[in-house]
Amino acid sequence: MDGLRAFAGLPLLLLALVAAAEAAWLMRRGHRYDWKGYWASLGDAAGRAVLGLVIQGGVVGVLLFAIWEFRLTTIAMDQAWHWIALFLGQELCYYAMHRADHRVHWFWLNHSVHHSAEQYNLSTAYRLGWTGKLTGAAVFFGPLVWLGFPVPYVVGALAVNLLYQFWLHTELVPRLPRAIEFVFNTPSHHRVHHASNPEYLDCNYGGVLIVFDRLFGTFREERADVPLRYGLVEPVRSYNPVTIAFHAWVKLARDLRRARGLRQIGMTLFGPPGYVPGDTDGVHPER
């Protein structure tokens, strides 16, 4: 129950059709379009939908409903401020989750799939990985449930957040007016987030809003002097959805075999994604 089912079934087909329309428009304007990447993203989404039918709820669903049993109160969601508080609280929790997705290896295992595409287009939006129910990053929304927001509303707010972000995954939309760029997450901000250049790594974690990045010092603007390069620092080099879904897990297994002692095992699992155990114990860029 991680909110990603917003991309399953008919909504997924609609998003795939919109992504195909974007591809046709780009090709009409003379741009090269990575159709193999398009089908890889669709395969990823289809595999996730099938797994969602087989694995109901997952780690996150169990934990959120467990937290609900210990909630401070019950928010009835019958007043305007309840919805405003849910929106702002969800945005803050999403920022924390997304930042952890990039800075904690355990969460990066699944999230790296989303950053594996080497072209930036709408099909990238629904390339979200198959192991989100296992890594359980959406448990970051637990504080909202503990405060009394019902689990279905919290999960629904996350789904709306993710659906909003669909249109951010395009190069067709230029920078928007300054007031919009200052408050909201926009295609320009999210392009920077997806870039693998050293100048752009680990920034712009917001969902609908960009204000928490500005508050916590993780905001970066698109720079004219640094062209954006998409994909991972160490590319997957495959269009096979299975390879894309599990490439980070294969690397984790190799690193765990090299790890010596509890500290190295702990750092390999929960340290920065670029942590490398062994004699040259250290952290390297991994995006």
SVG drawing of the C-alpha trace seen along z (x, -y; Angstrom):
<svg xmlns="http://www.w3.org/2000/svg" viewBox="-17 -36 60 49">
<polyline fill="none" stroke="black" stroke-width="0.4" points="0.0,0.0 2.7,-2.5 0.6,-4.9 2.2,-3.8 -1.0,-1.9 -2.0,-5.3 0.1,-4.2 -1.6,-0.8 -4.3,0.3 -6.2,-2.2 -4.3,-5.3 -1.1,-3.6 -2.4,-3.2 -3.5,-6.8 -0.1,-8.0 1.7,-5.7 -0.4,-7.2 0.4,-10.7 4.1,-9.7 3.8,-8.3 2.2,-11.6 5.2,-13.5 7.5,-11.1 5.6,-11.8 5.9,-15.5 9.6,-15.3 10.3,-13.2 8.3,-15.6 10.6,-18.4 13.6,-16.4 14.6,-15.0 15.9,-11.4 13.6,-9.5 14.6,-6.4 11.8,-4.1 13.6,-1.2 13.6,-3.3 9.9,-3.9 9.2,-0.2 11.5,0.5 9.6,-2.0 6.3,-0.5 7.6,2.9 8.7,1.7 5.3,0.3 3.5,3.4 5.7,5.6 5.0,3.4 1.3,3.6 1.4,7.4 3.4,7.5 0.9,5.1 -1.8,7.7 0.2,10.5 1.7,8.6 -1.2,6.7 -0.1,4.0 3.5,4.9 5.7,3.6 4.4,0.0 0.7,1.0 1.3,3.2 3.4,0.5 1.0,-2.4 -2.0,-0.5 0.0,0.5 0.9,-3.1 -2.9,-4.0 -3.6,-1.9 -1.5,-4.2 -2.6,-7.5 -2.9,-10.6 -6.4,-11.5 -8.6,-10.9 -8.9,-13.7 -12.3,-13.6 -11.2,-15.4 -14.4,-17.5 -12.8,-20.9 -10.7,-22.9 -7.7,-23.2 -7.6,-19.3 -7.0,-19.2 -4.5,-22.0 -2.6,-20.4 -2.6,-17.0 -1.3,-18.6 1.5,-20.5 2.3,-17.5 2.4,-15.2 4.8,-17.5 7.2,-17.6 7.0,-13.8 7.5,-13.4 10.6,-15.6 12.1,-13.6 11.3,-10.3 12.7,-11.5 15.9,-12.8 16.3,-9.4 15.8,-7.7 19.0,-9.4 21.0,-9.4 20.3,-6.0 21.4,-3.0 18.5,-0.8 15.9,-3.2 18.1,-3.9 17.9,-0.2 14.4,-0.8 14.6,-4.5 17.6,-4.2 15.3,-2.6 13.5,-5.9 16.8,-7.6 18.1,-4.9 16.6,-6.4 19.2,-8.2 16.6,-10.3 14.3,-12.6 10.7,-12.3 7.2,-11.5 7.8,-7.7 10.4,-8.2 7.6,-9.2 6.2,-5.7 9.6,-3.9 9.4,-3.4 10.8,0.0 9.4,3.2 10.8,3.4 9.2,0.3 7.0,2.6 10.1,4.2 12.3,1.2 9.3,-0.6 10.3,-4.2 6.7,-5.4 6.9,-4.6 8.1,-8.3 4.4,-9.1 3.9,-7.3 4.0,-10.6 0.9,-11.8 -1.0,-8.6 0.3,-8.9 -1.1,-12.4 -4.5,-11.1 -4.8,-11.4 -6.6,-8.2 -4.3,-5.9 -6.4,-5.9 -6.2,-9.7 -2.4,-9.7 -1.9,-7.2 -4.3,-9.1 -2.4,-12.3 0.8,-10.5 -0.8,-9.2 -2.0,-12.7 1.6,-14.0 3.0,-11.4 0.4,-12.0 1.3,-15.7 4.9,-14.9 4.0,-13.1 4.1,-16.4 7.4,-17.4 9.3,-14.7 9.7,-16.6 12.0,-18.9 9.2,-20.5 8.2,-22.9 10.6,-25.8 11.1,-27.7 7.8,-29.1 7.2,-32.6 9.4,-33.3 6.5,-33.2 5.6,-29.7 9.2,-28.5 9.7,-29.9 6.9,-27.9 6.2,-24.9 8.2,-22.0 8.4,-22.5 9.9,-20.7 13.0,-22.9 13.5,-22.0 12.9,-18.3 15.2,-18.2 18.0,-19.3 16.9,-16.6 17.3,-13.9 20.7,-15.1 23.8,-13.0 26.3,-15.9 28.3,-16.4 27.0,-19.9 23.4,-18.7 23.6,-15.6 21.2,-15.2 18.9,-18.2 15.3,-19.3 13.6,-16.6 10.2,-18.3 6.9,-16.8 4.3,-19.5 6.2,-22.2 9.9,-23.3 9.7,-25.4 11.2,-22.7 14.3,-22.4 14.7,-26.2 14.2,-26.0 16.7,-23.0 19.3,-24.1 18.9,-21.4 17.6,-23.6 19.6,-24.1 18.6,-25.9 19.1,-24.8 22.3,-26.3 23.0,-27.5 26.7,-26.7 26.2,-23.1 24.1,-21.0 22.0,-18.4 23.2,-14.7 20.5,-12.2 20.8,-8.7 22.9,-7.1 26.6,-7.9 27.2,-4.2 24.7,-3.5 22.7,-0.3 23.2,0.2 20.2,2.4 16.6,2.1 15.5,5.3 13.0,4.4 14.2,7.2 17.8,6.0 16.7,2.4 14.6,3.5 17.3,5.5 20.6,4.0 21.1,2.2 20.2,5.4 22.9,7.3 25.5,4.7 24.3,4.7 24.9,8.5 28.4,8.0 29.2,5.3 27.8,7.3 30.2,10.2 33.1,7.7 31.9,6.2 33.8,7.2 32.3,6.6 29.0,5.1 30.0,1.5 30.7,2.2 27.6,4.3 25.5,1.5 27.1,-1.1 26.6,1.0 22.9,1.3 22.1,-2.1 25.0,-4.4 25.2,-6.6 24.5,-4.9 28.1,-5.4 29.6,-3.6 32.2,-0.9 33.2,1.6 36.7,3.2 40.2,2.1 39.5,-1.2 36.5,-1.8 34.9,-5.1 32.1,-6.9 31.9,-7.5 29.2,-9.1 26.5,-6.7 23.7,-8.3"/>
</svg>
